[in-house]
Amino acid sequence: MRKEAMGFMALVALVTAGIAAASALSGTSKPGAPDVLCGQACLGGGGGTTTAAPPPTTTSPAPPATTTTAPPSTTTTSAPPTTTTTPAGPDYNAQTLGNFTLTLVSDSDQPGTSSIVFGWNVKSCAGGRLKTRVYSAHWSGSIAGGLGWTIKYVACYIPNSKVLWGTPTPAYAPTSSWPVNWDDLNDPGFPSVSLASDGSSVSFRWQGKANSCVLPQIYCTHRHPGDEITFYPNNTEMISGWGG
């Protein structure tokens, strides 16, 4: 009986010592608080320090992302200034004379005589015929205006045989319309006459000097219009003209 009592006391002492040792190691005993046997959990803790878990943190959801759309870029283009183009006026400096016409004014064919007077000259057409023709010539400007004059020639010929001689009269009775004007009706050396050596024809030529001026003596161009008439002994002609 005594042995059992001693054994029980030894067991109590051992347990008490274990509890004290556990409390000392854990440092969790509070003054005045009864020791609590932590059992296997305390023994397995390795003597570590127990730290209370922090309170849970509540994370508020992030506000929805806001997308800002920039307004489209607007480019303003200024309209170019209105340009008014004035059509260029006619280039009178480029004007030419054309549309040549030659109109028969009078025609005379008479027996020749032994003395035919031309100014200071006297010629004979004995045995032949005397052909006299008068023409009115005209040129039109390619832009505006025009020119005109009157020409005359006399030819002595033997019908269907040959021309004996011919004489042209200087141009006269000039006409003109703006901006074309005559400077001179007869260029140097005109009128001229050319008789074929065999008498097969005689050619008469007239040429003058004209101008096209917008203002007098300003911005002018000069032309040399002329006519040519070739007469044949069969009483026919070939006519041509140029505007210079």
C-alpha positions in Angstrom: 0.0 0.0 0.0 2.8 2.4 0.8 4.5 1.6 -2.4 1.5 2.4 -4.4 1.1 5.7 -2.7 4.7 6.6 -3.4 4.4 5.7 -7.0 1.3 7.9 -7.4 3.0 10.8 -5.8 6.0 10.4 -8.1 3.7 10.4 -11.1 2.0 13.6 -10.0 5.3 15.3 -9.5 6.4 14.2 -12.9 3.3 15.6 -14.6 3.5 18.9 -12.6 7.1 19.3 -13.7 6.1 18.7 -17.3 3.4 21.3 -17.2 5.7 23.8 -15.7 8.3 23.2 -18.3 5.7 23.5 -21.1 4.5 26.8 -19.8 8.0 28.1 -19.5 8.7 27.2 -23.1 5.5 28.5 -24.7 5.4 31.8 -22.8 1.6 31.7 -23.2 0.7 31.4 -19.5 -0.8 34.4 -18.1 -0.4 35.4 -14.4 -3.2 34.0 -12.3 -4.5 31.8 -15.2 -4.5 28.0 -14.7 -2.0 26.1 -16.7 -3.6 24.2 -19.5 -2.1 21.0 -20.7 -1.4 21.5 -24.3 -0.6 17.9 -25.0 1.0 16.7 -28.1 0.5 20.1 -29.9 2.8 21.9 -27.5 5.4 19.1 -27.7 5.4 19.2 -31.5 5.6 23.0 -31.8 9.3 23.0 -31.3 9.1 25.8 -28.8 8.1 28.4 -31.4 6.2 31.6 -30.8 2.5 31.6 -31.7 1.6 34.8 -33.6 -2.0 35.7 -34.0 -3.2 35.9 -37.6 -3.9 39.4 -38.9 -7.5 40.3 -39.4 -8.8 39.5 -42.9 -8.3 42.3 -45.4 -11.3 43.3 -47.6 -10.3 44.4 -51.0 -12.8 46.6 -52.7 -13.3 45.8 -56.4 -11.5 48.3 -58.7 -13.8 50.8 -60.4 -14.5 49.9 -64.0 -12.0 51.3 -66.4 -13.1 54.4 -68.1 -12.3 54.7 -71.8 -12.2 58.2 -73.2 -12.5 58.4 -76.9 -10.9 61.5 -78.4 -13.0 63.2 -81.0 -11.8 62.7 -84.6 -9.4 65.3 -85.8 -11.0 67.8 -88.2 -8.8 69.4 -90.8 -10.2 72.5 -92.4 -8.8 73.3 -95.8 -9.3 76.8 -97.0 -10.7 77.0 -100.5 -8.1 78.6 -102.9 -9.0 82.2 -103.9 -11.0 82.5 -107.0 -8.9 83.5 -110.0 -10.5 85.3 -112.9 -8.7 84.9 -116.1 -9.3 87.4 -118.8 -9.0 86.0 -122.2 -6.1 87.3 -124.1 -6.9 89.7 -126.8 -6.1 89.0 -130.4 -2.4 89.0 -131.3 -2.4 91.5 -134.1 1.4 91.0 -134.4 0.6 87.5 -135.7 -1.9 88.7 -138.2 -1.5 87.8 -141.9 -3.2 88.9 -145.0 -5.2 86.3 -146.9 -8.4 85.5 -148.7 -7.0 87.3 -151.8 -9.6 88.3 -154.4 -9.2 90.0 -157.7 -12.3 91.4 -159.4 -12.4 92.5 -163.0 -13.5 96.2 -163.2 -13.1 96.8 -166.9 -11.9 95.0 -170.0 -11.0 96.6 -173.4 -9.6 94.9 -176.5 -9.1 97.2 -179.5 -7.0 97.3 -182.7 -3.6 98.7 -182.1 -2.3 102.0 -183.4 1.1 103.3 -184.3 1.3 105.6 -181.3 0.1 104.9 -177.8 1.1 107.4 -175.1 2.0 106.3 -171.6 3.0 109.4 -169.7 6.2 110.5 -171.3 6.5 107.2 -173.3 5.0 106.6 -176.8 4.7 103.0 -178.0 3.4 101.4 -181.2 1.0 98.5 -181.5 0.6 98.6 -185.3 -0.7 95.3 -186.6 -1.6 94.0 -183.2 -4.3 94.4 -180.6 -4.3 96.5 -177.5 -5.5 94.8 -174.4 -6.4 97.0 -171.4 -7.7 95.5 -168.1 -8.5 97.1 -164.7 -8.8 95.0 -161.5 -9.7 95.6 -158.0 -7.7 93.5 -155.5 -8.5 92.8 -151.9 -7.0 91.0 -148.9 -8.6 90.2 -145.6 -6.7 90.2 -142.3 -6.5 86.8 -140.5 -7.9 88.5 -137.4 -9.4 91.8 -138.5 -9.3 94.5 -141.1 -8.2 94.3 -144.7 -6.7 96.1 -147.6 -7.5 96.9 -151.2 -6.2 98.7 -154.3 -6.8 99.0 -158.0 -4.3 97.9 -160.7 -4.2 98.2 -164.4 -2.2 96.9 -167.3 -2.0 97.3 -171.1 -0.6 94.7 -173.4 0.0 94.7 -177.2 -0.3 91.3 -178.7 -0.9 89.5 -182.0 -3.7 87.1 -181.4 -2.7 83.5 -181.0 0.9 84.4 -182.0 2.9 86.5 -179.4 2.9 89.3 -177.0 4.8 92.3 -178.3 5.0 94.4 -175.1 3.2 95.2 -171.9 3.0 98.1 -169.4 1.6 98.1 -165.9 0.1 101.1 -164.2 1.2 101.8 -160.5 -1.5 100.7 -158.0 -4.0 103.4 -157.0 -7.3 103.9 -155.2 -6.2 102.2 -151.9 -8.7 101.0 -149.3 -8.0 99.8 -145.8 -9.8 98.9 -142.5 -8.5 98.8 -138.9 -6.1 97.7 -137.8 -4.5 97.3 -141.3 -3.2 100.2 -143.2 -1.1 100.9 -146.2 2.4 102.3 -145.7 3.2 102.5 -149.4 1.3 101.2 -152.5 4.5 100.5 -154.4 7.5 98.8 -153.0 10.8 99.8 -154.7 11.0 98.1 -158.1 7.2 97.7 -158.4 5.2 97.5 -160.5 7.4 95.4 -162.7 6.9 93.7 -166.1 8.6 90.6 -167.6 8.2 89.7 -171.3 9.1 86.2 -172.3 11.9 86.2 -174.9 9.7 84.3 -177.4 6.7 86.5 -176.8 4.7 83.6 -175.3 3.6 85.6 -172.3 4.0 88.8 -170.4 3.9 89.0 -166.5 2.9 92.1 -164.5 3.6 92.4 -160.7 2.5 94.8 -158.1 3.6 94.9 -154.5 3.2 97.4 -151.6 3.9 97.7 -147.9 1.2 97.5 -145.2 1.1 97.5 -141.4 -1.1 96.1 -138.8 -1.0 98.4 -135.7 -3.2 98.4 -132.6 -2.2 102.0 -132.0 -0.4 104.2 -134.5 3.3 103.2 -134.7 2.9 100.9 -131.6 2.9 97.1 -131.7 3.0 96.9 -135.5 3.8 94.2 -137.9 4.5 94.9 -141.6 3.4 92.9 -144.6 4.1 93.2 -148.3 0.9 92.1 -150.2 1.0 91.9 -154.0 -0.5 90.6 -157.2 0.8 89.0 -160.4 -1.1 88.7 -163.7 0.4 86.8 -166.6 -1.2 87.5 -170.0 -1.0 85.1 -173.0 -1.5 85.9 -176.7 -4.6 83.7 -176.8 -6.2 86.4 -174.7 -6.1 84.4 -171.4 -4.6 85.2 -168.0 -3.1 83.5 -165.0 -3.7 85.5 -161.7 -2.1 85.1 -158.3 -1.8 87.2 -155.1 0.0 87.1 -151.8 -0.4 88.7 -148.4 3.3 89.2 -147.6 
